[in-house]
Structures are given as C-alpha cells and as structure tokens.
Amino acid sequence: MNARQVIARRRARQDVDEAIAHYLGEGAEQTALDFVDALERAYDRIGRHPGSGSPRYAHELNLPGLRDYQVVRFPYLIFYIECADHSDVWRVLHAERNVAAWMQASDAP
C-alpha cells in the first residue's frame, strides 16, 4: 500500500519544536530523539492508514473529519484531517492540555 503524504501545518511544526525544546530543557536529549522517532513512525502510520486515528474530538470541537492519533510512548496527540491526496496535520498537542482551547488557537480554516 502506498502511503499518503502527511503535511504538518506551521502550528503543528511549532508544537513539535516546543515539545523537543521541553525535553532538551530537561536535559533529556535521548528522550527528544526518541520523541522525533516516535513522531515519524506515527506520521508513517497515518500516511499508510489515515482512518486509524480516533474521531472522538470531531464532534466535541465541531470539526467534521478531525482525527487524533496517539504518539506511542509519549503523551502527545496528532490532530489531522484526511484529504483526498494527503493527511493535513493541524496540531501536535500534549494529551493533558485543554484540547478544545488549543485547537481554537490553531491555524485551521
């Protein structure tokens, strides 16, 4: 099966940069590298199986088609929409944050 392209929006890339900076600020360089590896595996999974993410926040946030996918071994959720030819990543948020408030701060259309 050919994987779809996974495209992270500017805000999602900033979220990832902030997560990496947090780990590095804690002196956890290996954890930061492990996070990047886990994120890449998650993006690969989304690209190969875009319907595998949970639609649980779609109704709560009134964003039809929104899915979230947990980054394995890390408390981060990838929020994305399936498009015809790619997966559009809106945010990468810590699972314990107020998701509704953070999603409103996204650059979603």
C-alpha positions, -999 to +999 in steps of 0.1 A: +000+000+000+013+034-010+014+059+019-002+093+015+018+123+022+015+137+057+017+175+057+022+193+091+009+229+092+030+257+106+013+254+140+018+217+142+055+221+134+057+247+162+040+223+186+067+197+178+095+222+182+081+232+216+079+195+227+115+189+216+127+221+234+109+209+266+128+176+265+161+193+257+155+218+285+151+190+309+184+176+298+167+146+282+185+146+248+178+109+242+141+114+250+139+142+225+154+119+198+131+091+208+101+116+205+112+125+170+115+088+160+081+081+175+065+110+158+080+099+124+065+064+130+031+080+138+032+101+107+041+070+087+011+051+102-012+080+095+001+081+059-005+044+054-038+041+074-053+076+076-086+062+090-068+047+120-070+079+141-098+084+166-127+107+156-136+114+193-128+151+192-146+158+159-180+161+175-168+179+206-150+205+186-175+206+157-148+198+132-161+170+109-134+147+098-109+156+126-090+126+139-064+122+165-036+097+168-015+090+199+023+092+196+034+058+210+052+060+244+046+098+245+017+119+259+011+137+226-018+135+202-016+143+165-047+161+152-053+157+115-079+157+087-079+132+058-078+150+024-081+134-010-044+130-015-027+137+019-033+139+056-033+175+069-018+177+104-032+207+123-017+203+158+005+180+179-007+186+215+001+172+249-028+149+258-034+166+292-039+200+278-072+216+272-076+203+236-106+225+228-088+257+237-056+247+220-074+237+188-091+270+187-056+286+186-047+266+155-044+279+120-073+257+109-095+272+082 
